[in-house]
Amino acid sequence: MAQNLLTIGFDADDTLWQNERFFKLTQARFAELLADHADTGTLDARLLAAERRNIGHYGFGVKGFVLSMIETAIEVTEGRVPAHVISDLLSAGQELLAHPLELLPHAEAAVRDLAETHHIVLITKGDLLHQERKLAQSGLGDLFDGVEIVSDKTPQTYARIFGAAPGGAAGAMMVGNSMKSDVVPAIAAGGWGVFVPQELSWDLEHAEPPESIRFHSLEHLGDLSALVRDIG
C-alpha cells in the first residue's frame, strides 16, 4: 500500500454512475411542456436561476430540481400554468428517482482495485434516500469503508471526513467529475484532487482548475489506479 496516500474518496453521480444525462432529458421535456410560453434558451436560464436560488432551501438532487421547474413554470406563465403541466413535471421527477442505475465505464474496476489497498469513502451530495438507493443498486456498497451523504462539499466537509480517515487530509485523495465540488475544496482541505470529466455537467458545478501540485486530471477512471501508485 502507498505509505503517503492512504484514503481515496469517490464522488457518486457522474463519477461512478450516470446522472446528468437523465436530468438533461427531463429538462428537454420541461422545455417542450412550456414551449408556448418561452423559448428553450429563456427557460434554461430561468430554471438555472431558480436552482441557484433554491439550493439553500432544498439542497441538491431531484426534489430541488423538480420544485425549481415548477417555480419556473409558474413564473413564465405568470401563474397560469395548466395543472396537467405540473402533473407532468411531478411525474418526470418520480421517473428520475426511479430510473435504473447505470455504472460508468471503469467505475467498478477502479473501486474494486483500490478497495484492496486503500481506505475508500463515498462522498456525495443529493437526496438521502435516492443516494442510498443508488448505492444499493450499484453493487459497490460493500466495498466502501465509509459513506458520507452531505448537504454540500466544502473544505470543511473534506477536512472533517478526511481528518477521521487514515493518513488525514494530507494522505487523502478525492476523485470526481466536478471541479467545484470534488477537486477545489478537497485540495483546499489539504488533500489531493482528481478531475474525471464527463461529457455533460451541471452549470452550477463549473470552476477553474486549481494551480496546485495536488491537482490531476484523468481521461477516465481506468487510469486512476496507476495515478494512485505513482503518487503513493
C-alpha angles and dihedrals in degrees: 000000000000109000097212103033107056106149130053121193120199127200113219115208112068091355101067099009142015117274118134093056090064092048090052091051090051091048090053089053088050090054092050092052092053099035091117091059106041141358121257095256092053092046092049092051094046092047092049090050090051092049091050091051093046103047091089090052104038105018123216127322145051099318094055090045093053093047090050091051091051092048091050091048090054091048099049093046092045090237096313099104109143117246091238090061091054089048091050091050091051090050090050090054092050089051090052091052092048098042114128113254119251118196115219121239115283092006098114094042092050094050094045093048096050093041087068094059109021144045103256128197132187110222115184143153127219142072110345097223093042094051092046089051093050093048090052091050092048094067089222099097097100091055095065121088089203140009122208119186102186136184092231140352111242133151087261090054092054093042089056096045098041093039089065094045130084111284095014121238093317090059096045134093128197118207122195151123097249119084090191099048106024107030113027099047093042091055090044087056090056100263137108123272125208119190117207105179125210127204092248126043137169112258092230091060096062120118138151117265113261121246097236138123085227092065122095134169125207132191091223143344091266088079095051101089092053091050092050091051091049093051095042 
